[in-house]
Amino acid sequence: MVEVKNFNREKNIVSTREKHLIIGAGFVGLGMAQALKAADIPYDQVDASDDIGGNWYHGVYETAHIISSRNITQFTHFPMPDSYPDFPSAQNMRDYLNSFADHFDLRQHIQLNRTVSYLRPVENNLWEVTFTNGEQHLYKGVLMCNGHHWCKRFPKFAGEFDGEIIHTKDYKHPNQLRGKRVLVIGGGNSACDVAAEAARVGTKCVLSMRESVWFIPKTFAGVPVANSIEGRSPEWYQRLMVYLLIRLTFGKHENYGLPKPQHRLFEKHPTVNSEVPYYIKHGRIIPKPGVSRLAGEAVEFVDGSRETFDLIVCGTGYYVSYPFLPPELHRVEGSVVKCYADSFLDDYKGLYFIGWGQPRGGVGSIIAAYAPLFARYLQLQDEINVPLGLVFKEMGQKLPKTHLADPQQFFKGYERANLLFNQFEKKAHQIDRKYPNFSNRTLPGCVVKSC
């Protein structure tokens, strides 16, 4: 039951102190909501957009398809329709997520067009959530599932460009490229998708990469490559198999005018794309090294060459960002969130970072495995006073050093955590007794306009 109380004698705050709040109703947020609902954990869910689906609703281009296969992208407990192709489209994904929400009756807890402007710890280990309309709620905890494909990272250029510069996030339709001389900067999946589109409809396409990437084919012998390595094989074996597939399909990168990648497979996020090598061989994509400077309608590259363009598309990634957090709770270093067991802080209870990592493969199967385990952790957190992150820390777990991970390591870790949960629970209570006076340190409020 919702009650209104006067807090600090200055303002009315809606108390939902027996609930958790889920921020975001995309792939991850919906998966976490379903797990909390199944565990009878009360929650509210908000999303800043006017519909559910996250990046698949508001962030991708019309012609986008998943790069991992349907089999490993779907929630394992809610398979995609058999009519879907191996690589579903953006529309397929939107339909699927809507079906997921309807099947598990999640919409009743979702509030759309609801943006969080500030979030802070207050007395009694509660969390005060301020929305952009000025309304405030108190929650037991907050699951931050706001995604990492929205805070655009742009490169810094020397010089000026007379044409248009956009981010791949701003690209929505091939008509934006049609008949134009296009420079795409970056070697990631979105950059290469846009480059392939520009090769089809533009008058010229140049793909600029500061360093070469490993191009992994989407299929081999008619089977998605992601499916061929989805078993519980160790990473060294996966790396060997994918390397052999690359040599059997594309051959050497040098054959395309690309330098050999200077990192091992999987040490950086892979680029799963069969079209870029194809269009390079047809002269529709011209590979270039990094940009040196901009000069009017021309761009100079570090090898001394120079090309003219109408449009520059920056496929240069995103920042991991939680703009509603006070500085003391920004635990992001580069693309890594410094939290334990993927989600937990050691000095604050009730704040959870969800879905910031980037495992190879689809997110659905990973969330389907993690979300029920996370629900068990939340139930345990109700039994102890110290943060679960402190428990993990005292048990010897280290903070992450990278945002990339082998999905098989995730699955093995979750299986082990479930099998040993009773032992973990016992240890958590032991550690809890060592800190009988723990309490979240409260942080000051914020004038919403200045946050």
KOLLUM-746659 format. One record per residue (C-alpha): residue in one letter; x, y, z; residue number from 1. Coordinates in steps of 0.001 Angstrom, whole numbers, plus 500000, padded with zeros to 6 digits. Example, Ala and Ser with C-alpha at 12.3 -4.5 7.8 and 13.67 -1.06 7.14 Angstrom:
! residues 2
{code:A&xx:512300&yy:495500&zz:507800&pos:1};
{code:S&xx:513670&yy:498940&zz:507140&pos:2};
END
This chain:
! residues 451
{code:M&xx:500000&yy:500000&zz:500000&pos:1};
{code:V&xx:501378&yy:503421&zz:499040&pos:2};
{code:E&xx:501447&yy:506051&zz:501744&pos:3};
{code:V&xx:502467&yy:509697&zz:501716&pos:4};
{code:K&xx:504708&yy:510895&zz:504528&pos:5};
{code:N&xx:506429&yy:514157&zz:505295&pos:6};
{code:F&xx:510195&yy:513678&zz:504948&pos:7};
{code:N&xx:512669&yy:516124&zz:506518&pos:8};
{code:R&xx:509618&yy:518301&zz:507235&pos:9};
{code:E&xx:510134&yy:520090&zz:503930&pos:10};
{code:K&xx:508530&yy:518003&zz:501230&pos:11};
{code:N&xx:506131&yy:515190&zz:500660&pos:12};
{code:I&xx:507691&yy:511998&zz:499373&pos:13};
{code:V&xx:505711&yy:508969&zz:498281&pos:14};
{code:S&xx:506933&yy:506002&zz:500288&pos:15};
{code:T&xx:507257&yy:502768&zz:498380&pos:16};
{code:R&xx:509815&yy:501520&zz:500872&pos:17};
{code:E&xx:508787&yy:497885&zz:500577&pos:18};
{code:K&xx:509436&yy:497901&zz:496833&pos:19};
{code:H&xx:512412&yy:497936&zz:494499&pos:20};
{code:L&xx:512523&yy:500208&zz:491477&pos:21};
{code:I&xx:513681&yy:498963&zz:488070&pos:22};
{code:I&xx:514968&yy:501755&zz:485827&pos:23};
{code:G&xx:514569&yy:500763&zz:482173&pos:24};
{code:A&xx:512146&yy:498519&zz:480282&pos:25};
{code:G&xx:514447&yy:497207&zz:477583&pos:26};
{code:F&xx:515736&yy:493673&zz:477146&pos:27};
{code:V&xx:517548&yy:493605&zz:480500&pos:28};
{code:G&xx:514931&yy:495507&zz:482485&pos:29};
{code:L&xx:512119&yy:493267&zz:481294&pos:30};
{code:G&xx:514120&yy:490137&zz:482071&pos:31};
{code:M&xx:514847&yy:491346&zz:485590&pos:32};
{code:A&xx:511211&yy:492364&zz:486118&pos:33};
{code:Q&xx:509985&yy:488909&zz:485161&pos:34};
{code:A&xx:512370&yy:487298&zz:487658&pos:35};
{code:L&xx:511313&yy:489610&zz:490493&pos:36};
{code:K&xx:507663&yy:488988&zz:489716&pos:37};
{code:A&xx:508220&yy:485218&zz:489698&pos:38};
{code:A&xx:509932&yy:485494&zz:493106&pos:39};
{code:D&xx:507082&yy:487636&zz:494528&pos:40};
{code:I&xx:509433&yy:490565&zz:495106&pos:41};
{code:P&xx:507404&yy:493814&zz:494935&pos:42};
{code:Y&xx:508707&yy:496335&zz:492424&pos:43};
{code:D&xx:507895&yy:499315&zz:490227&pos:44};
{code:Q&xx:509390&yy:499802&zz:486769&pos:45};
{code:V&xx:509916&yy:503033&zz:484854&pos:46};
{code:D&xx:511195&yy:503911&zz:481410&pos:47};
{code:A&xx:511937&yy:507323&zz:479923&pos:48};
{code:S&xx:510537&yy:506341&zz:476524&pos:49};
{code:D&xx:506919&yy:506105&zz:475412&pos:50};
{code:D&xx:507077&yy:502344&zz:474853&pos:51};
{code:I&xx:508989&yy:499309&zz:476056&pos:52};
{code:G&xx:511880&yy:497688&zz:474195&pos:53};
{code:G&xx:514797&yy:499945&zz:475060&pos:54};
{code:N&xx:517366&yy:500256&zz:472305&pos:55};
{code:W&xx:515346&yy:497985&zz:470028&pos:56};
{code:Y&xx:512483&yy:500465&zz:470218&pos:57};
{code:H&xx:514155&yy:503866&zz:470048&pos:58};
{code:G&xx:517814&yy:503322&zz:469275&pos:59};
{code:V&xx:518418&yy:501170&zz:466214&pos:60};
{code:Y&xx:518191&yy:501792&zz:462494&pos:61};
{code:E&xx:515350&yy:500445&zz:460411&pos:62};
{code:T&xx:517447&yy:497781&zz:458686&pos:63};
{code:A&xx:519144&yy:496472&zz:461848&pos:64};
{code:H&xx:519300&yy:492747&zz:462591&pos:65};
{code:I&xx:520852&yy:491004&zz:465555&pos:66};
{code:I&xx:524428&yy:489788&zz:465068&pos:67};
{code:S&xx:524136&yy:486883&zz:467487&pos:68};
{code:S&xx:521700&yy:484177&zz:466532&pos:69};
{code:R&xx:518081&yy:483793&zz:467569&pos:70};
{code:N&xx:518968&yy:480730&zz:469665&pos:71};
{code:I&xx:521309&yy:482535&zz:472026&pos:72};
{code:T&xx:519583&yy:485944&zz:471988&pos:73};
{code:Q&xx:516171&yy:484728&zz:473124&pos:74};
{code:F&xx:515212&yy:484212&zz:476747&pos:75};
{code:T&xx:515682&yy:480494&zz:477208&pos:76};
{code:H&xx:512334&yy:480207&zz:479019&pos:77};
{code:F&xx:510504&yy:482146&zz:476295&pos:78};
{code:P&xx:511721&yy:481065&zz:472838&pos:79};
{code:M&xx:511271&yy:483274&zz:469792&pos:80};
{code:P&xx:508697&yy:482087&zz:467239&pos:81};
{code:D&xx:509836&yy:479403&zz:464807&pos:82};
{code:S&xx:508891&yy:481767&zz:461994&pos:83};
{code:Y&xx:511708&yy:484132&zz:462966&pos:84};
{code:P&xx:514895&yy:483945&zz:460879&pos:85};
{code:D&xx:518257&yy:483046&zz:462391&pos:86};
{code:F&xx:519016&yy:486778&zz:462616&pos:87};
{code:P&xx:515778&yy:488551&zz:463585&pos:88};
{code:S&xx:515145&yy:492135&zz:462491&pos:89};
{code:A&xx:514620&yy:495155&zz:464714&pos:90};
{code:Q&xx:510867&yy:494788&zz:464191&pos:91};
{code:N&xx:511072&yy:491107&zz:465121&pos:92};
{code:M&xx:512862&yy:492091&zz:468322&pos:93};
{code:R&xx:510292&yy:494731&zz:469206&pos:94};
{code:D&xx:507471&yy:492257&zz:468645&pos:95};
{code:Y&xx:509269&yy:489637&zz:470709&pos:96};
{code:L&xx:509840&yy:491926&zz:473696&pos:97};
{code:N&xx:506225&yy:493050&zz:473616&pos:98};
{code:S&xx:505126&yy:489412&zz:473558&pos:99};
{code:F&xx:507417&yy:488684&zz:476499&pos:100};
{code:A&xx:505912&yy:491545&zz:478511&pos:101};
{code:D&xx:502367&yy:490410&zz:477697&pos:102};
{code:H&xx:503028&yy:486728&zz:478366&pos:103};
{code:F&xx:504371&yy:487436&zz:481865&pos:104};
{code:D&xx:501900&yy:490271&zz:482529&pos:105};
{code:L&xx:504623&yy:492855&zz:483170&pos:106};
{code:R&xx:502899&yy:495970&zz:481832&pos:107};
{code:Q&xx:500882&yy:496585&zz:484988&pos:108};
{code:H&xx:504091&yy:497544&zz:486801&pos:109};
{code:I&xx:505602&yy:499694&zz:484006&pos:110};
{code:Q&xx:505291&yy:503481&zz:483918&pos:111};
{code:L&xx:506342&yy:505012&zz:480598&pos:112};
{code:N&xx:507522&yy:508576&zz:479907&pos:113};
{code:R&xx:508972&yy:508474&zz:483412&pos:114};
{code:T&xx:512524&yy:509773&zz:483742&pos:115};
{code:V&xx:514693&yy:509613&zz:486865&pos:116};
{code:S&xx:516623&yy:512834&zz:487431&pos:117};
{code:Y&xx:518338&yy:512059&zz:490731&pos:118};
{code:L&xx:518871&yy:509106&zz:493003&pos:119};
{code:R&xx:520457&yy:509189&zz:496456&pos:120};
{code:P&xx:520730&yy:507171&zz:499685&pos:121};
{code:V&xx:518796&yy:508564&zz:502644&pos:122};
{code:E&xx:518058&yy:507481&zz:506213&pos:123};
{code:N&xx:517158&yy:503893&zz:507109&pos:124};
{code:N&xx:519033&yy:502507&zz:504083&pos:125};
{code:L&xx:516328&yy:503742&zz:501745&pos:126};
{code:W&xx:516769&yy:505341&zz:498341&pos:127};
{code:E&xx:515153&yy:508615&zz:497388&pos:128};
{code:V&xx:514259&yy:508751&zz:493703&pos:129};
{code:T&xx:513477&yy:512114&zz:492129&pos:130};
{code:F&xx:511683&yy:512203&zz:488776&pos:131};
{code:T&xx:511844&yy:515005&zz:486235&pos:132};
{code:N&xx:508348&yy:516169&zz:487174&pos:133};
{code:G&xx:509623&yy:516815&zz:490697&pos:134};
{code:E&xx:507859&yy:513847&zz:492260&pos:135};
{code:Q&xx:509880&yy:511816&zz:494755&pos:136};
{code:H&xx:509586&yy:508233&zz:495967&pos:137};
{code:L&xx:511376&yy:506179&zz:498607&pos:138};
{code:Y&xx:512459&yy:502663&zz:497622&pos:139};
{code:K&xx:514147&yy:499759&zz:499363&pos:140};
{code:G&xx:516485&yy:499362&zz:496405&pos:141};
{code:V&xx:517045&yy:500364&zz:492792&pos:142};
{code:L&xx:517989&yy:498145&zz:489844&pos:143};
{code:M&xx:519649&yy:500290&zz:487190&pos:144};
{code:C&xx:518903&yy:498673&zz:483819&pos:145};
{code:N&xx:519147&yy:501844&zz:481736&pos:146};
{code:G&xx:521431&yy:500319&zz:479093&pos:147};
{code:H&xx:524740&yy:501352&zz:477570&pos:148};
{code:H&xx:523789&yy:502234&zz:473982&pos:149};
{code:W&xx:522549&yy:505791&zz:474397&pos:150};
{code:C&xx:525308&yy:508106&zz:475732&pos:151};
{code:K&xx:527156&yy:508802&zz:472475&pos:152};
{code:R&xx:530954&yy:508933&zz:472318&pos:153};
{code:F&xx:532322&yy:511225&zz:469594&pos:154};
{code:P&xx:535973&yy:511412&zz:468532&pos:155};
{code:K&xx:537851&yy:514694&zz:468825&pos:156};
{code:F&xx:538863&yy:516049&zz:465428&pos:157};
{code:A&xx:541441&yy:518582&zz:464411&pos:158};
{code:G&xx:540066&yy:521059&zz:461857&pos:159};
{code:E&xx:536533&yy:521680&zz:460631&pos:160};
{code:F&xx:534194&yy:519750&zz:458347&pos:161};
{code:D&xx:531744&yy:521482&zz:455987&pos:162};
{code:G&xx:529374&yy:518517&zz:455793&pos:163};
{code:E&xx:527275&yy:516733&zz:458391&pos:164};
{code:I&xx:528673&yy:514677&zz:461269&pos:165};
{code:I&xx:526399&yy:512196&zz:463031&pos:166};
{code:H&xx:526732&yy:509225&zz:465375&pos:167};
{code:T&xx:525501&yy:505765&zz:464405&pos:168};
{code:K&xx:522860&yy:506320&zz:467089&pos:169};
{code:D&xx:521454&yy:509089&zz:464830&pos:170};
{code:Y&xx:521317&yy:506814&zz:461789&pos:171};
{code:K&xx:517810&yy:505459&zz:461202&pos:172};
{code:H&xx:517226&yy:504910&zz:457465&pos:173};
{code:P&xx:519274&yy:504285&zz:454281&pos:174};
{code:N&xx:517882&yy:507508&zz:452799&pos:175};
{code:Q&xx:520300&yy:509368&zz:455103&pos:176};
{code:L&xx:523132&yy:507824&zz:453050&pos:177};
{code:R&xx:521594&yy:507700&zz:449598&pos:178};
{code:G&xx:523641&yy:509404&zz:446913&pos:179};
{code:K&xx:526207&yy:510706&zz:449410&pos:180};
{code:R&xx:529939&yy:510389&zz:449833&pos:181};
{code:V&xx:530085&yy:508732&zz:453238&pos:182};
{code:L&xx:532924&yy:508293&zz:455705&pos:183};
{code:V&xx:532242&yy:505801&zz:458483&pos:184};
{code:I&xx:534612&yy:505942&zz:461454&pos:185};
{code:G&xx:534954&yy:502843&zz:463594&pos:186};
{code:G&xx:535253&yy:499083&zz:463272&pos:187};
{code:G&xx:532445&yy:497886&zz:465526&pos:188};
{code:N&xx:529234&yy:496195&zz:464523&pos:189};
{code:S&xx:527134&yy:499332&zz:464066&pos:190};
{code:A&xx:529866&yy:501101&zz:462104&pos:191};
{code:C&xx:530253&yy:498148&zz:459765&pos:192};
{code:D&xx:526496&yy:497804&zz:459290&pos:193};
{code:V&xx:526290&yy:501466&zz:458257&pos:194};
{code:A&xx:529314&yy:501079&zz:455976&pos:195};
{code:A&xx:527662&yy:498134&zz:454215&pos:196};
{code:E&xx:524473&yy:500180&zz:453801&pos:197};
{code:A&xx:526454&yy:503118&zz:452402&pos:198};
{code:A&xx:528138&yy:500729&zz:449983&pos:199};
{code:R&xx:524710&yy:499852&zz:448612&pos:200};
{code:V&xx:523081&yy:503275&zz:448363&pos:201};
{code:G&xx:525859&yy:505872&zz:448595&pos:202};
{code:T&xx:528109&yy:507160&zz:445846&pos:203};
{code:K&xx:531224&yy:506438&zz:447910&pos:204};
{code:C&xx:531963&yy:504730&zz:451196&pos:205};
{code:V&xx:535212&yy:504890&zz:453142&pos:206};
{code:L&xx:535639&yy:502918&zz:456364&pos:207};
{code:S&xx:538222&yy:504443&zz:458691&pos:208};
{code:M&xx:539660&yy:502323&zz:461501&pos:209};
{code:R&xx:542474&yy:503347&zz:463819&pos:210};
{code:E&xx:543297&yy:499670&zz:464207&pos:211};
{code:S&xx:542034&yy:496623&zz:462402&pos:212};
{code:V&xx:539376&yy:494354&zz:463908&pos:213};
{code:W&xx:538697&yy:490663&zz:463590&pos:214};
{code:F&xx:535860&yy:490201&zz:461106&pos:215};
{code:I&xx:533887&yy:487111&zz:462068&pos:216};
{code:P&xx:531444&yy:485691&zz:459486&pos:217};
{code:K&xx:527803&yy:485535&zz:460567&pos:218};
{code:T&xx:527380&yy:482017&zz:459191&pos:219};
{code:F&xx:529448&yy:479023&zz:458176&pos:220};
{code:A&xx:527956&yy:476194&zz:456093&pos:221};
{code:G&xx:524539&yy:477769&zz:456591&pos:222};
{code:V&xx:524766&yy:477770&zz:460402&pos:223};
{code:P&xx:525195&yy:480925&zz:462533&pos:224};
{code:V&xx:528747&yy:480983&zz:463844&pos:225};
{code:A&xx:527409&yy:481919&zz:467280&pos:226};
{code:N&xx:525531&yy:478600&zz:467379&pos:227};
{code:S&xx:528597&yy:476599&zz:466515&pos:228};
{code:I&xx:530417&yy:477725&zz:469674&pos:229};
{code:E&xx:527506&yy:477985&zz:472098&pos:230};
{code:G&xx:528386&yy:474759&zz:473890&pos:231};
{code:R&xx:530317&yy:474686&zz:477154&pos:232};
{code:S&xx:533686&yy:474729&zz:475399&pos:233};
{code:P&xx:536605&yy:476654&zz:476959&pos:234};
{code:E&xx:537525&yy:480040&zz:475531&pos:235};
{code:W&xx:540794&yy:478823&zz:473966&pos:236};
{code:Y&xx:538806&yy:476257&zz:471968&pos:237};
{code:Q&xx:536227&yy:478848&zz:470898&pos:238};
{code:R&xx:539043&yy:481149&zz:469810&pos:239};
{code:L&xx:540692&yy:478397&zz:467780&pos:240};
{code:M&xx:537437&yy:477386&zz:466090&pos:241};
{code:V&xx:536498&yy:480944&zz:465161&pos:242};
{code:Y&xx:539995&yy:481636&zz:463860&pos:243};
{code:L&xx:539736&yy:478597&zz:461591&pos:244};
{code:L&xx:536319&yy:479749&zz:460364&pos:245};
{code:I&xx:537755&yy:483188&zz:459573&pos:246};
{code:R&xx:540592&yy:481664&zz:457560&pos:247};
{code:L&xx:538200&yy:479345&zz:455716&pos:248};
{code:T&xx:535756&yy:482139&zz:454820&pos:249};
{code:F&xx:537574&yy:485500&zz:454636&pos:250};
{code:G&xx:541165&yy:484349&zz:454558&pos:251};
{code:K&xx:543744&yy:486866&zz:455768&pos:252};
{code:H&xx:542802&yy:490436&zz:456608&pos:253};
{code:E&xx:545754&yy:491591&zz:454556&pos:254};
{code:N&xx:543991&yy:490278&zz:451446&pos:255};
{code:Y&xx:541454&yy:493103&zz:451888&pos:256};
{code:G&xx:543952&yy:495884&zz:452388&pos:257};
{code:L&xx:543430&yy:495669&zz:456143&pos:258};
{code:P&xx:546279&yy:495342&zz:458623&pos:259};
{code:K&xx:546367&yy:492199&zz:460704&pos:260};
{code:P&xx:544631&yy:492767&zz:464054&pos:261};
{code:Q&xx:547102&yy:493363&zz:466853&pos:262};
{code:H&xx:544996&yy:491685&zz:469526&pos:263};
{code:R&xx:543840&yy:488133&zz:470041&pos:264};
{code:L&xx:540310&yy:487125&zz:469185&pos:265};
{code:F&xx:537827&yy:488020&zz:471951&pos:266};
{code:E&xx:540194&yy:490433&zz:473705&pos:267};
{code:K&xx:537986&yy:493147&zz:472221&pos:268};
{code:H&xx:534335&yy:493013&zz:471251&pos:269};
{code:P&xx:534153&yy:491042&zz:467978&pos:270};
{code:T&xx:532781&yy:492434&zz:464725&pos:271};
{code:V&xx:530352&yy:489923&zz:463247&pos:272};
{code:N&xx:529915&yy:491019&zz:459657&pos:273};
{code:S&xx:530125&yy:489211&zz:456329&pos:274};
{code:E&xx:529310&yy:492211&zz:454139&pos:275};
{code:V&xx:532242&yy:494556&zz:454734&pos:276};
{code:P&xx:534869&yy:492148&zz:453336&pos:277};
{code:Y&xx:532514&yy:491454&zz:450422&pos:278};
{code:Y&xx:532091&yy:495134&zz:449569&pos:279};
{code:I&xx:535801&yy:495830&zz:449985&pos:280};
{code:K&xx:536473&yy:493216&zz:447330&pos:281};
{code:H&xx:533910&yy:494905&zz:445065&pos:282};
{code:G&xx:535411&yy:498342&zz:445543&pos:283};
{code:R&xx:532266&yy:499648&zz:447221&pos:284};
{code:I&xx:534039&yy:500135&zz:450569&pos:285};
{code:I&xx:537499&yy:501681&zz:450712&pos:286};
{code:P&xx:539388&yy:500858&zz:453926&pos:287};
{code:K&xx:541447&yy:503682&zz:455436&pos:288};
{code:P&xx:543428&yy:504162&zz:458656&pos:289};
{code:G&xx:542531&yy:506716&zz:461310&pos:290};
{code:V&xx:541580&yy:510338&zz:460609&pos:291};
{code:S&xx:544352&yy:512931&zz:460886&pos:292};
{code:R&xx:542337&yy:516111&zz:460421&pos:293};
{code:L&xx:539259&yy:517657&zz:458822&pos:294};
{code:A&xx:539670&yy:520223&zz:456070&pos:295};
{code:G&xx:536433&yy:521661&zz:454693&pos:296};
{code:E&xx:534698&yy:518939&zz:452711&pos:297};
{code:A&xx:537895&yy:516870&zz:452757&pos:298};
{code:V&xx:539261&yy:514482&zz:455369&pos:299};
{code:E&xx:542950&yy:513700&zz:455716&pos:300};
{code:F&xx:544043&yy:510307&zz:457019&pos:301};
{code:V&xx:547145&yy:509364&zz:458970&pos:302};
{code:D&xx:548669&yy:507685&zz:455898&pos:303};
{code:G&xx:548641&yy:511075&zz:454130&pos:304};
{code:S&xx:545739&yy:510282&zz:451792&pos:305};
{code:R&xx:542802&yy:512656&zz:451394&pos:306};
{code:E&xx:539149&yy:512110&zz:450409&pos:307};
{code:T&xx:536096&yy:514354&zz:450090&pos:308};
{code:F&xx:532777&yy:513583&zz:451794&pos:309};
{code:D&xx:529261&yy:514828&zz:452344&pos:310};
{code:L&xx:528632&yy:512903&zz:455566&pos:311};
{code:I&xx:530684&yy:511487&zz:458427&pos:312};
{code:V&xx:529116&yy:508759&zz:460545&pos:313};
{code:C&xx:530879&yy:508076&zz:463841&pos:314};
{code:G&xx:530528&yy:504497&zz:464992&pos:315};
{code:T&xx:532732&yy:505229&zz:467972&pos:316};
{code:G&xx:530725&yy:503666&zz:470753&pos:317};
{code:Y&xx:529083&yy:504841&zz:473922&pos:318};
{code:Y&xx:529883&yy:505830&zz:477454&pos:319};
{code:V&xx:528532&yy:503737&zz:480306&pos:320};
{code:S&xx:526536&yy:506386&zz:482114&pos:321};
{code:Y&xx:524270&yy:506802&zz:485126&pos:322};
{code:P&xx:523548&yy:510541&zz:484990&pos:323};
{code:F&xx:521070&yy:510431&zz:487860&pos:324};
{code:L&xx:523676&yy:509273&zz:490400&pos:325};
{code:P&xx:525616&yy:511622&zz:492699&pos:326};
{code:P&xx:529391&yy:511708&zz:492060&pos:327};
{code:E&xx:530113&yy:509489&zz:495074&pos:328};
{code:L&xx:528239&yy:506635&zz:493419&pos:329};
{code:H&xx:529782&yy:506906&zz:489964&pos:330};
{code:R&xx:531812&yy:503715&zz:489974&pos:331};
{code:V&xx:532512&yy:503673&zz:486246&pos:332};
{code:E&xx:536089&yy:503469&zz:484967&pos:333};
{code:G&xx:536108&yy:503517&zz:481172&pos:334};
{code:S&xx:533596&yy:500836&zz:480206&pos:335};
{code:V&xx:533859&yy:498974&zz:483516&pos:336};
{code:V&xx:531556&yy:499351&zz:486510&pos:337};
{code:K&xx:533504&yy:498601&zz:489665&pos:338};
{code:C&xx:531016&yy:496340&zz:491416&pos:339};
{code:Y&xx:531086&yy:492799&zz:492738&pos:340};
{code:A&xx:529363&yy:489797&zz:491139&pos:341};
{code:D&xx:528323&yy:491989&zz:488188&pos:342};
{code:S&xx:525966&yy:494162&zz:490258&pos:343};
{code:F&xx:526804&yy:494887&zz:493915&pos:344};
{code:L&xx:528656&yy:497613&zz:495831&pos:345};
{code:D&xx:530552&yy:496839&zz:499021&pos:346};
{code:D&xx:529763&yy:500154&zz:500750&pos:347};
{code:Y&xx:526084&yy:500690&zz:499840&pos:348};
{code:K&xx:523180&yy:498273&zz:499994&pos:349};
{code:G&xx:520183&yy:498590&zz:497716&pos:350};
{code:L&xx:521861&yy:499939&zz:494559&pos:351};
{code:Y&xx:522404&yy:497471&zz:491729&pos:352};
{code:F&xx:524193&yy:497904&zz:488385&pos:353};
{code:I&xx:522578&yy:495516&zz:485891&pos:354};
{code:G&xx:523468&yy:494769&zz:482273&pos:355};
{code:W&xx:526519&yy:497009&zz:481891&pos:356};
{code:G&xx:528842&yy:494240&zz:480711&pos:357};
{code:Q&xx:529163&yy:493066&zz:477138&pos:358};
{code:P&xx:529424&yy:489303&zz:476851&pos:359};
{code:R&xx:529853&yy:487761&zz:473443&pos:360};
{code:G&xx:526548&yy:486493&zz:472168&pos:361};
{code:G&xx:522960&yy:487301&zz:472966&pos:362};
{code:V&xx:521792&yy:488897&zz:476177&pos:363};
{code:G&xx:518575&yy:486926&zz:476603&pos:364};
{code:S&xx:520141&yy:483613&zz:477571&pos:365};
{code:I&xx:522445&yy:485331&zz:480066&pos:366};
{code:I&xx:519680&yy:487366&zz:481710&pos:367};
{code:A&xx:517490&yy:484257&zz:481842&pos:368};
{code:A&xx:520251&yy:482564&zz:483858&pos:369};
{code:Y&xx:521234&yy:485558&zz:486007&pos:370};
{code:A&xx:517894&yy:487148&zz:486888&pos:371};
{code:P&xx:516535&yy:484256&zz:489042&pos:372};
{code:L&xx:519877&yy:484100&zz:490867&pos:373};
{code:F&xx:519754&yy:487861&zz:491403&pos:374};
{code:A&xx:516254&yy:487514&zz:492870&pos:375};
{code:R&xx:517682&yy:485050&zz:495409&pos:376};
{code:Y&xx:520377&yy:487588&zz:496252&pos:377};
{code:L&xx:517722&yy:490261&zz:496831&pos:378};
{code:Q&xx:515862&yy:487956&zz:499210&pos:379};
{code:L&xx:519110&yy:487307&zz:501074&pos:380};
{code:Q&xx:519826&yy:491045&zz:501232&pos:381};
{code:D&xx:516562&yy:491432&zz:503143&pos:382};
{code:E&xx:517939&yy:489059&zz:505802&pos:383};
{code:I&xx:521257&yy:490817&zz:506391&pos:384};
{code:N&xx:522244&yy:494380&zz:507139&pos:385};
{code:V&xx:525547&yy:494637&zz:505246&pos:386};
{code:P&xx:525687&yy:495066&zz:501454&pos:387};
{code:L&xx:526026&yy:491872&zz:499450&pos:388};
{code:G&xx:529002&yy:493464&zz:497722&pos:389};
{code:L&xx:530840&yy:493421&zz:501060&pos:390};
{code:V&xx:530069&yy:489728&zz:501408&pos:391};
{code:F&xx:531539&yy:489011&zz:497985&pos:392};
{code:K&xx:534556&yy:491171&zz:498785&pos:393};
{code:E&xx:535277&yy:489424&zz:502086&pos:394};
{code:M&xx:534927&yy:486062&zz:500364&pos:395};
{code:G&xx:537786&yy:487045&zz:498064&pos:396};
{code:Q&xx:536044&yy:488172&zz:494900&pos:397};
{code:K&xx:537862&yy:490844&zz:492908&pos:398};
{code:L&xx:536482&yy:493856&zz:491083&pos:399};
{code:P&xx:536170&yy:493444&zz:487299&pos:400};
{code:K&xx:538900&yy:494726&zz:485006&pos:401};
{code:T&xx:537008&yy:494511&zz:481712&pos:402};
{code:H&xx:533462&yy:494853&zz:480428&pos:403};
{code:L&xx:533969&yy:491917&zz:478042&pos:404};
{code:A&xx:533339&yy:488333&zz:479058&pos:405};
{code:D&xx:532996&yy:484822&zz:477733&pos:406};
{code:P&xx:529308&yy:483887&zz:478148&pos:407};
{code:Q&xx:530302&yy:480360&zz:479086&pos:408};
{code:Q&xx:532126&yy:481780&zz:482119&pos:409};
{code:F&xx:528898&yy:483526&zz:483088&pos:410};
{code:F&xx:526842&yy:480342&zz:482809&pos:411};
{code:K&xx:529350&yy:478275&zz:484769&pos:412};
{code:G&xx:529550&yy:480963&zz:487432&pos:413};
{code:Y&xx:525778&yy:481169&zz:487791&pos:414};
{code:E&xx:525444&yy:477398&zz:487983&pos:415};
{code:R&xx:528079&yy:477253&zz:490688&pos:416};
{code:A&xx:526471&yy:480129&zz:492597&pos:417};
{code:N&xx:523104&yy:478357&zz:492586&pos:418};
{code:L&xx:524622&yy:475053&zz:493711&pos:419};
{code:L&xx:526547&yy:476698&zz:496551&pos:420};
{code:F&xx:523926&yy:479257&zz:497510&pos:421};
{code:N&xx:523242&yy:477711&zz:500917&pos:422};
{code:Q&xx:526933&yy:477959&zz:501821&pos:423};
{code:F&xx:527029&yy:481541&zz:500536&pos:424};
{code:E&xx:523965&yy:482394&zz:502609&pos:425};
{code:K&xx:525572&yy:480988&zz:505745&pos:426};
{code:K&xx:528769&yy:482932&zz:505109&pos:427};
{code:A&xx:526765&yy:486129&zz:504470&pos:428};
{code:H&xx:525156&yy:485885&zz:507898&pos:429};
{code:Q&xx:528569&yy:485323&zz:509485&pos:430};
{code:I&xx:529982&yy:488423&zz:507815&pos:431};
{code:D&xx:526863&yy:490382&zz:508713&pos:432};
{code:R&xx:527521&yy:489739&zz:512412&pos:433};
{code:K&xx:530942&yy:491370&zz:512063&pos:434};
{code:Y&xx:529349&yy:494711&zz:511130&pos:435};
{code:P&xx:526331&yy:495142&zz:513421&pos:436};
{code:N&xx:526206&yy:498921&zz:512947&pos:437};
{code:F&xx:526415&yy:499145&zz:509180&pos:438};
{code:S&xx:524304&yy:501816&zz:507516&pos:439};
{code:N&xx:524389&yy:503490&zz:504122&pos:440};
{code:R&xx:526008&yy:506897&zz:504279&pos:441};
{code:T&xx:523370&yy:509436&zz:503339&pos:442};
{code:L&xx:524125&yy:511915&zz:500570&pos:443};
{code:P&xx:522733&yy:515428&zz:500118&pos:444};
{code:G&xx:519849&yy:516264&zz:497848&pos:445};
{code:C&xx:520221&yy:517975&zz:494516&pos:446};
{code:V&xx:518397&yy:520793&zz:492766&pos:447};
{code:V&xx:516972&yy:518876&zz:489819&pos:448};
{code:K&xx:517798&yy:521528&zz:487241&pos:449};
{code:S&xx:521489&yy:521434&zz:488072&pos:450};
{code:C&xx:521939&yy:517647&zz:488142&pos:451};
END
